[in-house]
Amino acid sequence: MNQDVQGLERRIRQLSQRLSVIEERVAGLESATSDKPIMRYGDPEDSAADALLEQPSRTTEMIPLIGRTLLVLAGAFVLRAITEAGTLNQVAGTSLGILYAVAWFILADRAAGKGRNMAAAFYGLAGAIIAFPLLAESTIKFDVLSPRSTAVILAVVAGIALVVAWRRNLVWMAWVVALGSTATLMVLAVATKALFLFIACLLLLGVVTLWFGYVKGWRSLGWTIAVIVDGAVLMLGIIMLAGDTEKVTQLLSPFAMVILQLGLVVAYFGSFAVHTLTSDEDVGVPEMLQGTAAILISLGGAHAIALRGVVSELLPGLVSLVMAAGCYSVSFVFMDRKLRKRGNFIFYTTAGLAFTLAALVALLDGGPLVYALAAVAMGISWLGGTKERATLSLHGAVYTLAAAAAAGLFAGTASALIGQSVPGTNWINSSILVVMVAAAFYCWFPVATHGRTWGGATSRIPKFLVLATFAIGMGGIAITLGATFLPRGDDGVLDPAALAPLRTLILTVAAIHLAWVCRFPRLKEAAWLVYPVLIAGGLKLLLEDIRSGKPMTLVASFALFGGALILAPRLVRRSKQTGSVDA
């Protein structure tokens, strides 16, 4: 026993000696490399690296998902195979296929709920690949589903998928479902000839995706579908107008086409209004572009179809009138008073202007149209002047000019001022007089010039245009009435030598009168018209008076115009000195 113990002690001493030698060597190596950090097992860097290596890469995660998706599609083809073999009838096979696709949408929801967004994206893609082609083929090829049944089922399936995308914030799934639904609806519309049904569903999808953009922030999705909806409705309108009437009517009635067009503008403008009223956001460029496109496609298309006599303009006119009232109400009651959003105010008042013009043109004609335009012009002008809104003053000018055009003021005045002869007094009817009253009413109200968007001298351009319309209208009326006292030849034609000085007299009086009234602050824009009138008078002397005048008439023309050249600039300068006209 003592020998064994002594042997163990000897071995322990030998091991201790060897361990000491090893420690000395290690200490020497550490001292030689003391300037370099040594990573030891268990350091944080080592643990992070190990964790990174343990995490599966994106590609490693994607490859099994691709394989699983292929198995999912294989299951769909199994259903198709047993259906084609007769084991299942077409109705049962189609129903199972749709339920199979919906099941994968539900699995996508569960996967996203567990944080597996990539798996959810693949499941959603698989469900879309199964559902949409199946619905199209079952309707077009196998005639299992009617167009109405397909529309309902497609709406339900797409609705389930979009709800999943909404709940789990799966933007790519929303894109896949929206684009897949859009393509399927377009194919079904063309193949089944049920144009109204499937384009109406497309319009509904456009509104849904628009609100996805507003609420979830997926703006590009909503605007992409909106462009497709615009294109579809526009193409149908072109086909309705350019195609063979009998064949086109068999596919889509004009009344149904008008319903689609009006639905486009009502749906999108209604969404815009609700969004701006319930949020603190400004109307953006996409809303402006889509709103403009909707008005042009919808109201322009409906008016063009109505002009062919196949549908009444009553419905488009009434819808436009309601939309006009809504836009003006939103702009005044909410945008102007509550949110103080200038961009929103301008957008909705401009839309109200377009809807009002469309409504009046659709519902009225002739004298009633002129009276209505003049009444609206005076009302808007009064609001613009009392509320100090340059935008409303601009709209009042547009309504006034529209009334003048509808009354024939420009045509009658042009004939009286520069025509070979002067028209009869029958063109000076009640409509012309109402327009002149509306123009004078507009010119009396001041225009706000303090706006940031539409202010300064630029905001006075509308009054300048209305004042010019009033001036040339008065000139045309004066020449027409004065011509009744001029001598005529045996053929009843006015003597050109007598007509020329009459026109010169009217231009002279107009220049002097404009130079005089510009001293009033409300009519300072008249100064902008003085020199154009003088230039027109000078050209008239060269082109008409000298060519057709006689010595006595030329004396009168030159004397009158010379006096205007002296007096009118002097009056304008005096108004500038008093501060009535901008220097």
SULUR-V298223 format. One record per residue. N is the residue number from 1. RES is the residue in one letter. SS is DSSP state (hx for helix, st for strand, lp for the rest). PSI is psi in radians with two decimals (* if undefined). Layout:
N_RES_SS_PSI + N_RES_SS_PSI
This chain:
1_M_lp_-0.73 + 2_N_hx_-0.60 + 3_Q_hx_-0.69 + 4_D_hx_-0.73 + 5_V_hx_-0.70 + 6_Q_hx_-0.62 + 7_G_hx_-0.71 + 8_L_hx_-0.70 + 9_E_hx_-0.66 + 10_R_hx_-0.73 + 11_R_hx_-0.65 + 12_I_hx_-0.69 + 13_R_hx_-0.67 + 14_Q_hx_-0.75 + 15_L_hx_-0.67 + 16_S_hx_-0.71 + 17_Q_hx_-0.77 + 18_R_hx_-0.70 + 19_L_hx_-0.64 + 20_S_hx_-0.72 + 21_V_hx_-0.75 + 22_I_hx_-0.72 + 23_E_hx_-0.66 + 24_E_hx_-0.74 + 25_R_hx_-0.75 + 26_V_hx_-0.71 + 27_A_hx_-0.65 + 28_G_hx_-0.70 + 29_L_hx_-0.71 + 30_E_hx_-0.68 + 31_S_hx_-0.54 + 32_A_hx_-0.45 + 33_T_lp_0.59 + 34_S_lp_-0.37 + 35_D_lp_-0.12 + 36_K_lp_2.30 + 37_P_lp_2.46 + 38_I_lp_2.12 + 39_M_lp_2.15 + 40_R_lp_2.68 + 41_Y_lp_2.31 + 42_G_lp_-0.11 + 43_D_lp_2.75 + 44_P_hx_-0.68 + 45_E_hx_-0.71 + 46_D_hx_-0.69 + 47_S_hx_-0.71 + 48_A_hx_-0.72 + 49_A_hx_-0.75 + 50_D_hx_-0.69 + 51_A_hx_-0.67 + 52_L_hx_-0.68 + 53_L_hx_-0.53 + 54_E_hx_-0.40 + 55_Q_lp_2.36 + 56_P_lp_2.45 + 57_S_lp_2.91 + 58_R_hx_-0.70 + 59_T_hx_-0.72 + 60_T_hx_-0.62 + 61_E_hx_-0.57 + 62_M_hx_-0.62 + 63_I_hx_-0.84 + 64_P_hx_-0.60 + 65_L_hx_-0.65 + 66_I_hx_-0.76 + 67_G_hx_-0.72 + 68_R_hx_-0.66 + 69_T_hx_-0.70 + 70_L_hx_-0.65 + 71_L_hx_-0.66 + 72_V_hx_-0.81 + 73_L_hx_-0.60 + 74_A_hx_-0.69 + 75_G_hx_-0.66 + 76_A_hx_-0.70 + 77_F_hx_-0.50 + 78_V_hx_-0.77 + 79_L_hx_-0.72 + 80_R_hx_-0.70 + 81_A_hx_-0.79 + 82_I_hx_-0.43 + 83_T_hx_-0.77 + 84_E_hx_-0.49 + 85_A_lp_-0.19 + 86_G_lp_-0.04 + 87_T_lp_-0.69 + 88_L_lp_2.49 + 89_N_lp_2.97 + 90_Q_hx_-0.68 + 91_V_hx_-0.80 + 92_A_hx_-0.74 + 93_G_hx_-0.73 + 94_T_hx_-0.74 + 95_S_hx_-0.77 + 96_L_hx_-0.65 + 97_G_hx_-0.72 + 98_I_hx_-0.76 + 99_L_hx_-0.63 + 100_Y_hx_-0.74 + 101_A_hx_-0.75 + 102_V_hx_-0.62 + 103_A_hx_-0.64 + 104_W_hx_-0.49 + 105_F_hx_-0.70 + 106_I_hx_-0.70 + 107_L_hx_-0.59 + 108_A_hx_-0.68 + 109_D_hx_-0.73 + 110_R_hx_-0.72 + 111_A_hx_-0.74 + 112_A_hx_-0.59 + 113_G_hx_-0.44 + 114_K_lp_0.12 + 115_G_lp_0.10 + 116_R_lp_1.27 + 117_N_hx_-0.61 + 118_M_hx_-0.72 + 119_A_hx_-0.71 + 120_A_hx_-0.68 + 121_A_hx_-0.73 + 122_F_hx_-0.68 + 123_Y_hx_-0.75 + 124_G_hx_-0.71 + 125_L_hx_-0.74 + 126_A_hx_-0.76 + 127_G_hx_-0.70 + 128_A_hx_-0.72 + 129_I_hx_-0.57 + 130_I_hx_-0.83 + 131_A_hx_-0.91 + 132_F_hx_-0.82 + 133_P_hx_-0.60 + 134_L_hx_-0.78 + 135_L_hx_-0.75 + 136_A_hx_-0.80 + 137_E_hx_-0.67 + 138_S_hx_-0.49 + 139_T_hx_-0.76 + 140_I_hx_-0.84 + 141_K_lp_-0.88 + 142_F_lp_-0.23 + 143_D_lp_0.66 + 144_V_lp_-0.65 + 145_L_lp_2.48 + 146_S_lp_2.81 + 147_P_hx_-0.68 + 148_R_hx_-0.75 + 149_S_hx_-0.72 + 150_T_hx_-0.74 + 151_A_hx_-0.73 + 152_V_hx_-0.82 + 153_I_hx_-0.73 + 154_L_hx_-0.71 + 155_A_hx_-0.70 + 156_V_hx_-0.82 + 157_V_hx_-0.86 + 158_A_hx_-0.62 + 159_G_hx_-0.74 + 160_I_hx_-0.80 + 161_A_hx_-0.71 + 162_L_hx_-0.56 + 163_V_hx_-0.72 + 164_V_hx_-0.80 + 165_A_hx_-0.66 + 166_W_hx_-0.85 + 167_R_hx_-0.70 + 168_R_hx_0.11 + 169_N_lp_0.75 + 170_L_lp_1.50 + 171_V_hx_-0.65 + 172_W_hx_-0.59 + 173_M_hx_-0.69 + 174_A_hx_-0.74 + 175_W_hx_-0.81 + 176_V_hx_-0.79 + 177_V_hx_-0.75 + 178_A_hx_-0.83 + 179_L_hx_-0.66 + 180_G_hx_-0.75 + 181_S_hx_-0.72 + 182_T_hx_-0.84 + 183_A_hx_-0.73 + 184_T_hx_-0.74 + 185_L_hx_-0.71 + 186_M_hx_-0.76 + 187_V_hx_-0.77 + 188_L_hx_-0.67 + 189_A_hx_-0.74 + 190_V_hx_-0.75 + 191_A_hx_-0.69 + 192_T_hx_-0.18 + 193_K_lp_0.17 + 194_A_lp_1.21 + 195_L_hx_-0.82 + 196_F_hx_-0.77 + 197_L_hx_-0.89 + 198_F_hx_-0.52 + 199_I_hx_-0.56 + 200_A_hx_-0.70 + 201_C_hx_-0.66 + 202_L_hx_-0.69 + 203_L_hx_-0.72 + 204_L_hx_-0.74 + 205_L_hx_-0.66 + 206_G_hx_-0.72 + 207_V_hx_-0.70 + 208_V_hx_-0.82 + 209_T_hx_-0.51 + 210_L_hx_-0.75 + 211_W_hx_-0.50 + 212_F_hx_-0.74 + 213_G_hx_-0.71 + 214_Y_hx_-0.80 + 215_V_hx_-0.76 + 216_K_hx_-0.18 + 217_G_lp_0.18 + 218_W_lp_1.11 + 219_R_hx_-0.72 + 220_S_hx_-0.54 + 221_L_hx_-0.87 + 222_G_hx_-0.72 + 223_W_hx_-0.53 + 224_T_hx_-0.83 + 225_I_hx_-0.59 + 226_A_hx_-0.72 + 227_V_hx_-0.71 + 228_I_hx_-0.73 + 229_V_hx_-0.79 + 230_D_hx_-0.81 + 231_G_hx_-0.70 + 232_A_hx_-0.82 + 233_V_hx_-0.67 + 234_L_hx_-0.78 + 235_M_hx_-0.70 + 236_L_hx_-0.70 + 237_G_hx_-0.72 + 238_I_hx_-0.74 + 239_I_hx_-0.70 + 240_M_hx_-0.65 + 241_L_hx_-0.64 + 242_A_hx_-0.36 + 243_G_lp_3.06 + 244_D_lp_2.15 + 245_T_hx_-0.77 + 246_E_hx_-0.77 + 247_K_hx_-0.72 + 248_V_hx_-0.68 + 249_T_hx_-0.53 + 250_Q_hx_-0.52 + 251_L_hx_-0.69 + 252_L_lp_2.11 + 253_S_lp_2.62 + 254_P_hx_-0.64 + 255_F_hx_-0.73 + 256_A_hx_-0.64 + 257_M_hx_-0.74 + 258_V_hx_-0.66 + 259_I_hx_-0.75 + 260_L_hx_-0.78 + 261_Q_hx_-0.79 + 262_L_hx_-0.61 + 263_G_hx_-0.62 + 264_L_hx_-0.88 + 265_V_hx_-0.64 + 266_V_hx_-0.76 + 267_A_hx_-0.81 + 268_Y_hx_-0.75 + 269_F_hx_-0.60 + 270_G_hx_-0.71 + 271_S_hx_-0.73 + 272_F_hx_-0.79 + 273_A_hx_-0.80 + 274_V_hx_-0.71 + 275_H_hx_-0.79 + 276_T_hx_-0.47 + 277_L_hx_-0.48 + 278_T_hx_0.03 + 279_S_lp_3.03 + 280_D_lp_0.53 + 281_E_lp_2.63 + 282_D_lp_2.66 + 283_V_lp_2.24 + 284_G_lp_3.13 + 285_V_hx_-0.74 + 286_P_hx_-0.72 + 287_E_hx_-0.70 + 288_M_hx_-0.77 + 289_L_hx_-0.79 + 290_Q_hx_-0.67 + 291_G_hx_-0.74 + 292_T_hx_-0.78 + 293_A_hx_-0.73 + 294_A_hx_-0.72 + 295_I_hx_-0.81 + 296_L_hx_-0.81 + 297_I_hx_-0.76 + 298_S_hx_-1.07 + 299_L_hx_-0.70 + 300_G_hx_-0.76 + 301_G_hx_-0.75 + 302_A_hx_-0.70 + 303_H_hx_-0.70 + 304_A_hx_-0.70 + 305_I_hx_-0.68 + 306_A_hx_-0.58 + 307_L_hx_-0.41 + 308_R_lp_-0.10 + 309_G_lp_0.18 + 310_V_lp_-0.18 + 311_V_lp_2.62 + 312_S_lp_2.66 + 313_E_lp_0.08 + 314_L_hx_-0.86 + 315_L_hx_-0.87 + 316_P_hx_-0.65 + 317_G_hx_-0.76 + 318_L_hx_-0.73 + 319_V_hx_-0.74 + 320_S_hx_-0.67 + 321_L_hx_-0.75 + 322_V_hx_-0.73 + 323_M_hx_-0.66 + 324_A_hx_-0.81 + 325_A_hx_-0.70 + 326_G_hx_-0.77 + 327_C_hx_-0.77 + 328_Y_hx_-0.64 + 329_S_hx_-0.77 + 330_V_hx_-0.76 + 331_S_hx_-0.71 + 332_F_hx_-0.93 + 333_V_hx_-0.68 + 334_F_hx_-0.96 + 335_M_hx_-0.72 + 336_D_hx_-0.67 + 337_R_hx_-0.62 + 338_K_hx_-0.99 + 339_L_hx_-0.31 + 340_R_lp_0.72 + 341_K_lp_1.91 + 342_R_hx_-0.72 + 343_G_hx_-0.74 + 344_N_hx_-0.72 + 345_F_hx_-0.82 + 346_I_hx_-0.72 + 347_F_hx_-0.86 + 348_Y_hx_-0.58 + 349_T_hx_-0.64 + 350_T_hx_-0.72 + 351_A_hx_-0.70 + 352_G_hx_-0.66 + 353_L_hx_-0.83 + 354_A_hx_-0.77 + 355_F_hx_-0.67 + 356_T_hx_-0.81 + 357_L_hx_-0.76 + 358_A_hx_-0.71 + 359_A_hx_-0.80 + 360_L_hx_-0.70 + 361_V_hx_-0.62 + 362_A_hx_-0.62 + 363_L_hx_-0.44 + 364_L_lp_2.90 + 365_D_lp_2.71 + 366_G_hx_-2.40 + 367_G_hx_-0.82 + 368_P_hx_-0.63 + 369_L_hx_-0.76 + 370_V_hx_-0.76 + 371_Y_hx_-0.75 + 372_A_hx_-0.78 + 373_L_hx_-0.72 + 374_A_hx_-0.70 + 375_A_hx_-0.78 + 376_V_hx_-0.68 + 377_A_hx_-0.77 + 378_M_hx_-0.68 + 379_G_hx_-0.80 + 380_I_hx_-0.64 + 381_S_hx_-0.72 + 382_W_hx_-0.76 + 383_L_hx_-0.75 + 384_G_hx_-0.66 + 385_G_hx_-0.74 + 386_T_hx_-0.58 + 387_K_lp_-0.03 + 388_E_lp_0.91 + 389_R_lp_1.88 + 390_A_hx_-0.55 + 391_T_hx_-0.74 + 392_L_hx_-0.61 + 393_S_hx_-0.68 + 394_L_hx_-0.77 + 395_H_hx_-0.67 + 396_G_hx_-0.67 + 397_A_hx_-0.71 + 398_V_hx_-0.79 + 399_Y_hx_-0.70 + 400_T_hx_-0.80 + 401_L_hx_-0.63 + 402_A_hx_-0.71 + 403_A_hx_-0.70 + 404_A_hx_-0.73 + 405_A_hx_-0.74 + 406_A_hx_-0.55 + 407_A_hx_-0.21 + 408_G_lp_0.37 + 409_L_hx_-0.76 + 410_F_hx_-0.69 + 411_A_hx_-0.80 + 412_G_hx_-0.69 + 413_T_hx_-0.73 + 414_A_hx_-0.72 + 415_S_hx_-0.67 + 416_A_hx_-0.60 + 417_L_hx_-0.69 + 418_I_hx_0.07 + 419_G_lp_2.88 + 420_Q_lp_-0.52 + 421_S_lp_3.14 + 422_V_lp_2.31 + 423_P_lp_2.88 + 424_G_lp_2.97 + 425_T_hx_-0.04 + 426_N_hx_-0.34 + 427_W_hx_-0.28 + 428_I_lp_1.37 + 429_N_lp_-2.97 + 430_S_hx_-0.57 + 431_S_hx_-0.73 + 432_I_hx_-0.75 + 433_L_hx_-0.67 + 434_V_hx_-0.71 + 435_V_hx_-0.73 + 436_M_hx_-0.68 + 437_V_hx_-0.75 + 438_A_hx_-0.70 + 439_A_hx_-0.75 + 440_A_hx_-0.68 + 441_F_hx_-0.76 + 442_Y_hx_-0.79 + 443_C_hx_-0.38 + 444_W_hx_-0.48 + 445_F_lp_2.43 + 446_P_lp_2.73 + 447_V_lp_2.35 + 448_A_lp_2.32 + 449_T_lp_0.31 + 450_H_lp_0.05 + 451_G_lp_2.66 + 452_R_lp_-0.71 + 453_T_lp_-0.67 + 454_W_lp_1.41 + 455_G_lp_-3.08 + 456_G_hx_-2.64 + 457_A_hx_-0.48 + 458_T_hx_-0.63 + 459_S_hx_-0.20 + 460_R_hx_-0.07 + 461_I_hx_-0.76 + 462_P_hx_-0.76 + 463_K_hx_-0.64 + 464_F_hx_-0.76 + 465_L_hx_-0.73 + 466_V_hx_-0.70 + 467_L_hx_-0.68 + 468_A_hx_-0.71 + 469_T_hx_-0.76 + 470_F_hx_-0.73 + 471_A_hx_-0.83 + 472_I_hx_-0.52 + 473_G_hx_-0.79 + 474_M_hx_-0.67 + 475_G_hx_-0.76 + 476_G_hx_-0.72 + 477_I_hx_-0.76 + 478_A_hx_-0.75 + 479_I_hx_-0.72 + 480_T_hx_-0.79 + 481_L_hx_-0.69 + 482_G_hx_-0.53 + 483_A_hx_-0.35 + 484_T_lp_-0.32 + 485_F_lp_-0.04 + 486_L_lp_2.66 + 487_P_lp_2.62 + 488_R_st_2.74 + 489_G_lp_-3.10 + 490_D_lp_-0.49 + 491_D_lp_0.08 + 492_G_lp_0.09 + 493_V_lp_2.44 + 494_L_st_2.55 + 495_D_lp_2.05 + 496_P_hx_-0.57 + 497_A_hx_-0.47 + 498_A_hx_-0.55 + 499_L_hx_-0.63 + 500_A_hx_-0.88 + 501_P_hx_-0.48 + 502_L_hx_-0.81 + 503_R_hx_-0.68 + 504_T_hx_-0.71 + 505_L_hx_-0.78 + 506_I_hx_-0.74 + 507_L_hx_-0.66 + 508_T_hx_-0.84 + 509_V_hx_-0.69 + 510_A_hx_-0.79 + 511_A_hx_-0.79 + 512_I_hx_-0.71 + 513_H_hx_-0.74 + 514_L_hx_-0.71 + 515_A_hx_-0.52 + 516_W_hx_-0.75 + 517_V_hx_-0.27 + 518_C_lp_-0.14 + 519_R_lp_-0.28 + 520_F_lp_2.27 + 521_P_hx_-0.57 + 522_R_hx_-0.26 + 523_L_hx_0.49 + 524_K_hx_-0.37 + 525_E_hx_-0.28 + 526_A_hx_-0.48 + 527_A_hx_-0.51 + 528_W_hx_-0.32 + 529_L_hx_-0.28 + 530_V_hx_-0.94 + 531_Y_hx_-0.64 + 532_P_hx_-0.67 + 533_V_hx_-0.71 + 534_L_hx_-0.69 + 535_I_hx_-0.74 + 536_A_hx_-0.68 + 537_G_hx_-0.70 + 538_G_hx_-0.76 + 539_L_hx_-0.65 + 540_K_hx_-0.71 + 541_L_hx_-0.74 + 542_L_hx_-0.70 + 543_L_hx_-0.43 + 544_E_hx_-0.94 + 545_D_hx_-0.86 + 546_I_hx_-0.62 + 547_R_hx_-0.70 + 548_S_hx_-0.05 + 549_G_lp_2.90 + 550_K_lp_2.90 + 551_P_hx_-0.80 + 552_M_hx_-0.71 + 553_T_hx_-0.58 + 554_L_hx_-0.63 + 555_V_hx_-0.80 + 556_A_hx_-0.77 + 557_S_hx_-0.83 + 558_F_hx_-0.66 + 559_A_hx_-0.78 + 560_L_hx_-0.85 + 561_F_hx_-0.62 + 562_G_hx_-0.73 + 563_G_hx_-0.68 + 564_A_hx_-0.70 + 565_L_hx_-0.51 + 566_I_hx_-0.80 + 567_L_hx_-0.74 + 568_A_hx_-0.88 + 569_P_hx_-0.59 + 570_R_hx_-0.72 + 571_L_hx_-0.66 + 572_V_hx_-0.76 + 573_R_hx_-0.67 + 574_R_hx_-0.66 + 575_S_hx_-0.63 + 576_K_hx_-0.65 + 577_Q_hx_-0.59 + 578_T_hx_-0.12 + 579_G_lp_0.06 + 580_S_lp_-0.56 + 581_V_lp_2.44 + 582_D_lp_2.35 + 583_A_lp_*
